[in-house]
Amino acid sequence: MANQGDPIILVENLVTHYGDRKILDGVSMEVRRGEVFVVLGTSGCGKSTLIRHLLRLNVATSGRIVIDGVDVTRASEAQMQAVRRKIGMLFQGGALFSSMTLAENIGLALQEYTDLDEKTIRSLATIKLGMVNLAGAEDLFPAELSGGMRKRGALARAMALDPEILFFDEPSAGLDPITSAELDTLILKINATLGTTIVLVTHELSSIMAVAQRALLLEQGRVVASGTIDEIRQSGVPLAQRFFERRARSESVESGLGELQAIVED
């Protein structure tokens, strides 16, 4: 049996294109079992594309991805089904089915991957909702929930099969700072109590500082720094300095000021 801290995700020299455009350029990373790992960077750097490749929703041009010992870039569909059974995913918008209650949304994966009866599935849905502080919300529809409640409901669904790995794609998007902080606390609680490996894609600095144990910094599809947050901050990489100091590129600022001055003078 693998020990906590062993690699559960290994990415080697991943390259992918959208048409002629290279989106990921030789990305390599290692996620250890039981850690909270954050993929960070500015908008459009390839963060979400990387997650889609880990789930094999996209096919890479070249490179290798190994999840819990299975090379998912070459795995059969049966092997991928077994891998996906170990994975939960919280999409940016939650992606709950609007015509189903929360309990029914959570029950979908249980119906597909288990032989449990309806009563047991309902009980498990209740347990999962309790874990994300939504006890009693089983029969509510997504439209009846706030944005933060929908995110937590989607998290309960992602946890339905007790996954070994949870992926989060911009979980704080659209949330106010207080609700975002509550979600960060929930992520840490799941990691601490269940030992779930968590891979989180975000550019939200407050979330990064709150949850990250290790991280990877992407710039234009390339890894420019990795390690603990302190190691990345002290790496000397210009993007890392700008990112954590919340500074724009000086040349972009100067260009913008020049354009503004020209408008004013005009």
C-alpha positions, 0 to 999 in steps of 0.5 A: 500500500502506498504511503502518504507523501508518495507521488499519486500524480506524475506529469512528464514533459506534457505538450499540447496544441489547440490548432497551431497554438501551443498551450502547454509546453513541456510541463512536468510536475509531481503531486504527492499523496495526501497534499494540497497542491495548487496550480497557479498563474495568470489568466490564460496560462494553461492552468485549466487545460492542464487539469483537463488533461489530467482527467483525459478530457483533452488529448496531449500532443506528447508527454506522459501523465501517470495517476496512481500508477496508471499511464492515463495517456495510454490507458484503455477505457476500462483502465480510465474508468477505474482511475475516474472512480478515484477522482472527484471534480469541482468545476468552476461553475459547479455544473450541478444539473438544474432539474435535479435536487442536490440529493439526486445530483449526488446520487448520480455517481453512486448509481453509475458506479455502485449497486447500492439501493435508493435508500442507501444512496439517499443516506449517503447523499445526506452524509455528504451534504452534512460534510459540506455544511448543507445538512437538510438541503437534500431536496433543494434545487440549484436555483434555490441556492446561493452561489456559495451553497451551489459550490458546496453542493457540487463539492458534495457531489464530487465527494460521492465516491470517496475519491482519493483525489479532488480537483478544483478549477477556480473554486472561488470564482464568483464568490465574495471574500467571506464565502471564498474563505469558508470554502478554503476552510472546507478544503483544508478540513477535507484534506486533514480529516480524510487525507484526500489529495487535492489539486486546486487551480486558481489565481486567487492570492488569498486562497493560495496563501490559505491552502497551498502546501506546494505549488506550480507556477505557469507562464504561457504554458511553461513551468517557471517555478515550483515548490512551497509558496515561500520557495516560489516567492523567493525564486527570483522569477519575475512573474512570481514577484509580480504575482505575489506583490500583485503588480502588473508588468511595468511595460504594460502599465507604461503603455497603458499610461501612454495611451491614456495620456494621448487620449487626454491630450487629444 
